[in-house]
Amino acid sequence: MGDAIWNFISSIYVSKWDGLFMDQKTNTLRAKISSKFTSRTHLPNSNTKKDFPKSNPITINKAPPPPPLLAKSKKEINTISKYFHSRKTSFSNTAKPPSDQTGKSYAQASKTATNTSDILKIKEAFLALNANKIDQVNDIVHGQTKPKPRIRTTTKGPSRKHIIIPMSSDNTAVFMKNSLLNVANINRELRNAKTDILTDYVHSDNTGITIITNKVAQPSDLSIIDQYVKNVNDINALQVEDSRLPKSKLYLKIIGIPFYPYPNSQEKLSSSDVKTILKQNHIFDNITLASKPRVIKVSPKSDMAIVWIDIWDAQSGKNAKLLINRCFNVGNNIATIRGANMNPGVPQCKNCWKWGYSTFSCRIQGAKCVKCNGPHKSEHHREFGWCCKANTKINPPRLETKKGELCPHSFKCSNCRGDHQADSNVCPFWRHRFNREWHVKKYTEIHENRSHSIHSEKNGLNEQ
């Protein structure tokens, strides 16, 4: 039924109504329509003596039949059909049309076209295509294809409601000792300055303290908080950095840089050389590197290098818009900045020190020590650690560690069972932090070995 309707419309479009024959008679469609609107003659009444004039019927000259439509060649059909899979139509499925045909009508599909004849030509070539497919073909013909997917170059950092204040570990311990009082004093200073910012709570990490507020802090609010933190009793202001809002990491790569930058020399390009090049170029003004640049040779036999750099940026990609696709000179070469897929690596939980999820996703109730894996925080290892307490029941007996001394004992890593802490950079888990597949394989082996040992212990108990 659909093919007949489209053949009917196509013949109307080609013949312009004059050459369309509806049956074997000589009357055309226009003649039949015209005959419907001719004036009708009334029969004379015997009581009246008026004579009505006879109407003359309209006659239209018969037009010759239209020439047959030329068949499409295989070359013409393949120029469009390569974008779609062939689909055979069957009469058994005409009662239930496919779900994608009801999404858009042919009138809606033809709205985006500059000429309706393009839609008709596409339908003539492919009678089985629905409206959505015709619209796609028409977009391809006119060059309106979908854009390529964007590369994700920026990671999602912490909330902008966090205020990060880097400081030494001693200053962190002093500030967190009276954290409740410090939060109240910061809120009092902010109220006196008539700002809308209030501090909810504060927590510490390896780099310093982080203050969580109810709104995003302004530069004036940061200066008030900086002034208070540096004036706290027993705080060394020289070991306290200025507060800042958290940022995300932007991953970029620079191509077109020579691996041997110095002429007549086999000295390789180093990270310090890259930093010097970036400082000398105005494109990288007000840009802060988040990590050390990494230089990789394009291929073993190539003399060109690819430099990977990570910079601090907002989640909106403000710096990415300024840097990506920019070019600059490196000696006689022209280097280009490209966006790189972000690879932040496998996170390590700072609560239980396991790899694979962040601290906020940890499911255990309490914290674990990074040294002995005990049920206490790492900073309280000296007070709650079992190793520093006396135990006379073991052989040889363990003596108590004197107060004021650091823990002299060594422990095994809770992940790899090595002679280091769980957050050490010599741990194989840390060395493979950018290889998620390695972590998955390693933890699978650990779980299998653990289940095998438990199963063997149960079998030993049953035999006894």
N, C-alpha and C positions, 0 to 999 in steps of 0.2 A: 504493500500500500504506500509506503514512504517513497519507494522508487518511482511509482506512477505519478505521485504528486510533484516530485522534483522534475521528472521528464515533462510534465505539463507546464511548469513554470519556465523551464529552459526553452521549450518551444515557443512560448509566448514572448520570451525575451528576444529570441532570434528572429521570429517571423513578424513581430510587431502586430499581432492580432489579425492581419489580413490573410495570411496563408494558413490559418489553423482550420482544419476540417474536423467536425465533430462526428460525422457519419458519412454514408455513401452518397448523400444528396449533394446537390450543387450549392446549397445555401451555406455561407460561411457563418462564423460565430457573430460577426458584426451584423450581418443581415438578420440573423435570428433575434438579436437584441433589439435591433431597430424596429422589427415587426411588432415587438411587444408594446411599443410606444406610438404606433400609428393610430390615428383617430378612428373610432368605431362608427359605423353607420347605423342610425335608428330606423326601425321599421315604420313605415307610414301608418298612421291611425285613420280609420275610416271616418271618424268624426271630424278630423281636421283636414283642411284643404292645402296645408303648406307642404311644399316639396323640398326635401333636404338635398343638398348637392352631394354627389357621390365623391368619396375620397379616392385619391390616386395613391396606390401603394408605392413605397420607396423601393427602388431597385438599385442594387450595387453590383458593379461589374465583378465577375469572378476572377480572383487572383490565381496565378499559377501556384502549385504546391511548392513548399520551401525545399531547398536542396538538403540532402541528408548531412548530419553532423559528421565531421571528420573524426576518425578514431584516434585516440591518443597513442603515440608511440611509446615503446618501452623506456626510451631515454627520458622522455618528458615525465612519465609516471615515476621513475626511480628518483628524480630530483626531489620529490616530496615524500614518497613512500618510505624512504630510508629512515625517516624519523619515527615510524610507527610499525608495530607488528601487524601482520595480516590477520584478519578475523573473519571467519566465514559466517554468513547469516543463514539461519534456518527458520522455516515457517513455524516450527514447533515452539520457538521462543518469542514469537511476535506478541503473544498474549501478555507476557511479563517482560516489559522492557528493562534493560540494565539500570542499576541505580544511578550510574553516572550520567545517563541521558536526561534525567529529570532535573539536573542541577542548573542547566542553562538552556534557554531556547535559542533557535536560530536567529531570531530577531535581536536578542541580546548579544549573540556572538558577532553579528554583523555591525554592531554599533561602533566597535573599535576599528573597523576597516575604513580606509579612505574611499573605497569604491565597492559598491555592492557586487559588481561583476566579478571581483576576486573571490568572493564567497561562493558564487555560482560556479565558477571555474573549478574551484577546489572540490565542490560537491560532485561535479560531473566526473572528475577523475576518480574520486573515491566515494561511491554511493553508500558504503557501510559505515562511514565515519559519523560520529555524533557531533553535537554542537561544540563541546569542549575541545575535541581533537581538531575540529576545523579552525577554532580560534587559535589554537597553538600553532597550526600550520601557517595561518595567516601572519602571526607574529614572527615566525621564523623567516617567512618570505620578505617581510618588511624590516628585518633586522632587530626586532623587539624581543630578544632572548633574555632569559633570566640572568642576573649577575652571578658571578662566581661566589662561592661561600667565603666569608671573611675569615682570616686567620686570627685566632685568639692569642693575642700577644701580651695581655695584661692580666695579672692574677687578682683575685679578690682578697684584699687585705682586711684588717680589723675595721670595726666601726669608727666613723669619724667622731664619735662621742668619747673615744678614748684619748687620754693625754699621756704621752710617753715621756718619762723623765729619766734618762740614763744616769746612773751614779754607781759608785763603788759598792762592794758588798757590805762594808762596814757602815756606810751611810744608810744603806737599805735596811740593815738590821736595826739601826737606831730609830729610823722613821717608822718602821712597822711595829716597834715595841709599844708605841702609843698611837696606833693608827686611828682609833676611835676619836681621841682628842684632836688629832691633826685634821681629820675630816670636818669636825665641828668648827675648828678655827678657820679653815679654808672657806667654809660656807659663810662665816661671819664676815670675813674680808670681802667676799664677793657681794654680800648684801650691802655692806657699807659703800661699795662702788656702784650700787644700784644697777646691777646686771641681773639677767634672768637665768644665769647659769648656777646650778647647784651640784655639789659633789654627792654621788650616791654611795660609792665605796672605793677602796683602793686595794690593790693586790701587788705582789712583788714577783719578780722572775730573776733570771740570771743577769740581765742587763740593767735592772733598776726597778723602778716602781711604775705602775700604770694607774691613773686616776680615771674613774668612769663617771661621766656627768650625764645630766638629763637632756642637754642640748649640745650642739656643736659649738665649741669654744671659739671666740674671736681672739685676735692678737692681743687686745687689751686684757682679756681674761687670762691669757697665758702669762703675761708679764706679772699679774697679781699673784698667780700661783708660784711662779719662779721666785719672786721676792720672798714669799712666805717660806718655801721649802729651804732656801739657802740661809734663812735666818733662824731656823730651828736649832734649839740647843744641841750641842755635841755633834753637829753636822759640819763636815769639812766642805765649805762652799767651793773650793778649788777642784773637788772631785765630783761635782754636780754639773751636768751639762744642761743647756737650755731645753725647755720642754718643747715638744712638737706633736703635731697630729699625725696619726699613722697614714702611711701611703702604701700603694700597691707597687708591685714590680712589673716593669716593662722589659720584655725580652726582644733584643734586636741583634742583627748580624750585619757586618760590614763586609762587602765583597769588593774585589778589585784592588786589594792591598798586596804588595809584593812580600813574599816570605823572606827574601833577602833584601832588606831596604837600603843597604849601603852598597854603593858601586865598588866593584873589584874586591869584594869581601864576601866570605861565606858565613858571616855572623847572622844568626836567625833573628826574626822579629820577636821581641819579648813583650810581656805585659807592661813593663815600665815604658817601653817605646810607644805602646798604644796610648797610654795615659798622656805622654808628652804630646803626641799628635792631636789628641782630643782637646787638650788645653790650649793649643796654638790656633784652633779653629773657632771662629765666632759662632758656629752652629751649635756648639755644645756649651755656650754660656748659660749659667744658672742651671746646669744639669749635674746631678749628683749620682755617681756610680754606686750601685747597691752591692757589688761584689767585684772581685778581681777579673779583668778581661782575660778571655781564653783565646789562644791563637791555635788554629788547626790548619794543617796543610791541605790544599784541595785534593791532591792525589800524591802518591809516592814520587812520581816523576814530574810534578808540576812545580813552578817557581812562584805560584800565587798562594795566598792564604785567605782564610775566612776567620774573621774576628767576631766572637760572641761577647756581647756586653749586656749587663743588666743595670737598669737605672730606676730610680724612684719616680713614680708617676701616680696621678690620681686614677680612680677607676673609670672616669670619663675619658681617659686617654688624651689628656691635654698635651703632654710632651710627645706622644706618639704622632699626633697630627702635625707637629712641627718638624719631626725628624724623618719619618718614613718617606722613602723615595727621594731624599735629598742627596746631593752629590758634593764632594769636596776633593781637593787635590792632596795627594800623598806623593811628593816628589814629582815625577813625570807621569804618574798614573792618576786616574780618576776613580775614586772610591764611591760606592753607592750604599746607602743605608736601607736595609730591608727589614720587614717585620718577621719575627721568628715565633714558632709555636711555643707557647709557654710550657715549661717543664719544671715546676717547683720542686719535684721530687717527692719521695715518700715521707710523710710527716711522722714525727716521734712524739708520743704523748709525754708530757712533763709531769704527769701524775703517777702513772704506773710504769713508764719508761719502755713501753712496747711500741713497735713500729706499725704503721698502717692507718692510724687515725690521729686526730688532733686531741688536745687536752680537753676541749669542751665536749667531745664525743665519748669520753671515757665513762665506763659504766660501773667501775668499782666504787665502793662507798668512801673509803679513805685513801690517803696517799701512801706511796711506797718510797723507801729510801733508794737513792741512786747508787749507794755504796753496797749496803748489805741486803737490799730488797726487803727490809723489814717494814712492819705496818706503822711507819712514822715518816715525817718529812725529812728531807736530806739535811736541813739546817739543824734538826734536833737529833742527829745521829749520835752525837757525843753523850747526850743525856739518856736516850732510850735504846741505844744500840746494845745488843747482847754481848758483843765482843769486848766491850770495855768494862763489863761487870765481872766481879769475882765469881768463880765456880770451882769449889773444892771437890766436887763429886766426880769430875772427869780425871783422866790420867794422860798426861800430867795436868795438875790443877792450874787453872787460869787465874792470874792475879788481877786485881782491879787497877785500871789506869788512873794515874794521879789526876786530880782536878787541875784544870788550866792547861793540860797538855792535849795536843791533837791525837786523834785515833791513829795508832801506829800499825794497825792490822791491814792486811790485804784481802780482797774479796774476788769472787768470780762474777763475771758479767751475767746478768739475768737472761740475756738473749743468746749469746754464743758460748757462754761458760769460759770465757777467756780471763786472763789475769789483768783486768782493768775495770773501770766503772762502766755503767750502762750507757753513758753519754760520751764515751771517749771516741776520739777520731781515729783510733787504731782498730776499732771494732769493724769486722767485715760488714756488719749491717750498715754502718755509717759510710763505708767506702762504696757500697752499692745502693746508696740512698736515691739515686736517679734511675735505678733499674727495678721497677715494680714487679716484673716477672720473677726476678731472683728472690725477692722477699716472699712472694706467694709460694714459690717452690720450697724455700727454706722453712717457712712456718708449717707447710704441709708435712715435710719430713719430721719436724719436731713433734707434731701431733701424732703422727703414725708411730714414732718411736715410743712416745709416752703411752699410747693405747696398747702397744705391744708389750711394754714392761708391766703395765697393770694387769693385762690378761695372763702373762706368765706368772705373776705373783699369785693370782687367784687359783691358777692350776696347781701351783706348789702347795697352797694351803689345802686344796681339796685332796691332794695325794696324801698329805699327812693325816 
